[in-house]
Amino acid sequence: MKLIPNWKEVLTGSWSVLFIIAGLISLAGFFFALVTAEQLGWNPVWFATAAASFQALALPARLLLQAGLRRFREDTSGAVSRRGVGVIAGSAIALSSAVGFVGQWEGLRTEAYRDIVGVWTVCYGETKGVQPGDSYTKAECDRMLAEEVASYEAQLDRCLTATVPVGMKIALVSWTYNVGPGAACRSTLVRKANAGDLVGACHELPRWNRAGGRVIRGLTNRRASERTMCLKSLEAAA
């Protein structure tokens, strides 16, 4: 196999390659922020060194990732829609924030269990295809949650046509992850947002605090936190 004469220029100039590398570095930094040396079975010194290195690289990687994303969205040669990549899924920082926000409310359980309404659940509230006896590691659950957050954002974007701040989007994706995209897209909340009443949409969140017909304190607290994030992001954007 013969390499082309300018292979280095082609490789280093390819935004898609840099985009992937930056994404991997950002995810690595996020991973080291979630685990401990004991969980990995690593020597604490080696763990601290690796964590510090990836955290130091995370910021420039995220900046590169965002720059690459802008070029990806501007590149129309492949007929890529601007709405093809969501606000959260398109930013390593926003994705990390969304995963952390959703994860704290869902809670982590690595063994399959029945939730409050009897549905088999595992990890951070994952229900799709879960069977009794299923078991996952924390790393697998974290990866699953990141994929699900991006997936739920994409499903919400099919009906949410309004442009909203990142914080509001994280709150709405958290809500959608909890209630399901079908219910979310049929809601008064989305109708208000699409009509331009973003504040009114935020205030709809507390209404979604029931499970099995009963008011659940945990859901009430979650909706209150989502509304707070929703409203604060609108204040900051204004």
PyMOL commands that set and color helices and strands:
alter all, ss='L'
color gray80, all
select helices_A, chain A and resi 7-12+15-34+37-40+44-74+82-84+92-106+138-157+166-179+181-185+188-194+198-207+217-237
alter helices_A, ss='H'
color red, helices_A
select strands_A, chain A and resi 109-114+120-123+210-211+214-215
alter strands_A, ss='S'
color yellow, strands_A
deselect
rebuild
show_as cartoon
